[in-house]
Amino acid sequence: MKMKDFYIKMCNIEIVLAIICLLLSVFIIVISAIMRKIGMPINWGLDIALLLFTWSTFLGADIAFRDDKFINVDILFLKMPKSLQRPLELVIYITIFIFLSALIYLGAILSVFTWPRTFQGIPTLSYTWVTLSVPVCSFFMIITTVIKMFKKFNINAKRLIE
């Protein structure tokens, strides 16, 4: 299997996971509200919904970034001379890369420190499963950033390795 095929498969898995997490989150909240209304509350409902929603949000951020669906304000950027646009775009990608690297580092530290913390409604489930969404999805976004940089600036990865 080629690396490109593997990447496409991983992207599709990421989309499916984001959809599943969001749908389950909504479903659990609705069921939890109905059960509470009839006098049989589900204590763990909001905790699991939070966990799923967090993962769907961060996975969705990478999906949106990869598909250029983020909102951007490029009024000033488009008025700049073309000779300044490319270097500025490179600076922006490098800034994104540095920011995401910091999120991976700090998110990993946060995940370690939240290991003893548990959900109120689920004392056996560590809150680390929520905080892990930050470094894991930031790593996915770094991959997206690098691919976008390579495509935008016509960098041939094979040429770099040789």
N, C-alpha and C positions, 0 to 999 in steps of 0.2 A: 504494500500500500504506500502510495506516495504521500509526502508530507502535506501537500495541498488537499488531497482527498481526506486525510485525517483531520485537517483543520476544518474543512467543510462539515464533516460529520460532527465534530465538537461544537461548531456553531449551531447546527441543527438541534443537537442535544440541549444546548444552552437555551434556545428558544422554547423548546418543549418544557424544560424545567421551569422557566420563568412563567409560562402560561399555567402550568399545573400548580405552581406555588400561589399565583394570584387567584386562580379559581378556587382552590382549596381554602385559601384565606377568607374569601368572600363567603363561601359555603359554610365554613365553621362559624363565622360571625352571625350569619342569618340563623343557622340552627341554634346557636347559643342564645340568641335573642328570643327565639320562639320558645325554647325550653325554659328560659327564665320567666317568660310571660305566663306559662302554664304552671309555674311553681316548682320546676325541677331544673335549677341552674346547672350549667356545665362549668365548673370552676376553672378548668384548664383551657377553655375555649379561646379566650382573649390571648393567652400566652402563646398558644400554638399559632393563632392567626398572626400575631406579631412576628414570630419566627419566620413564617412563610412569606409574609408581606415584605420583610426586610430582604430576604433572598430574592424575591421577585423584583424588588426595586433595583438592587445592585446588578442583578443579571440583565434587567431591562436597560440599565444605563450603558452596559457594554454593547448590547444589541443596537441601541439607538446611536451610539458613537460609531459603531462599525458601518451602519447604514446611512450615516450622515443625516440623522433625524433630530439632532440637537438643535435647539433654537440658537441662532447666532445673529449678532448685529454686526453686519459688515459694511455699513454705510461709509465709515471712515476708511476702512481697508480697501474698498473698491475705488475710492477716489485717489489713493496713493499711486505713484508711478509704478509700472510693472517691475521696474528694477528694484524697488523696495519691497514689493509684495512677497517674493519668494524668500528672501532672507528673513523677513518678519514671520512668515509661516513656519520656517525652520525653528526660529526662536520659540514660537508658540508650541510646536510639537515637543521641543526639548523641555520647556516649562511643564507641559502636561506629564512628560515622562518623569521628571524630578518629583512632581507632586504625587503621582501615583506610586512612585518608589517609597516616598515618605509614608503614604497610606499603608503600604504593605508592611513596612518596618513597624510603624506605630500600631497598626491593627494587629500584628502578630503579638506585640507586647501586651496590648489590651486583652487579646484572647487568652493569653497565659494567665493574666491577673484575674480574669473573670471566671476561671475554671471553678473555684469554690462557690461562686454565686449561682443560685438556682432560681427558677421561676417560682412565684408564689403558689400557683396552683399545681405545679408539678415539681415536687422537691427532688425527684431523681434526675431531672433534665438540667444540665448545666447551661448557663446563659452564654457560654463560649460559642455555642452553635449559632447564636445571633451575631456575635462580634466577629466570627470567622468570615462572614459574608464580605466584610470590608477588605481584608488582604487577599482573599481568593479572587473576588471579582476585580479588584485593582490589578492583580496579575493578568487576568484576562484582558483588561483594558490596556495594559502595557503591550501585550502582544498585538492588539489592534493598532495601537499608536505606532509601533515599529513597522507593521505592515503598511500603514498609511504613509509613513515617511518614505519607505522604500519605493512605494508606487509613485508618490508625488514627485520625488526627486530622481526617479529612474535609476535607482541603485540596484545593481545586479548582485544578489547575495553570493552567487557562485564565484563571481569575480573577487569578492572580498575574502573568500576562504582560500583561494589559490595563492 
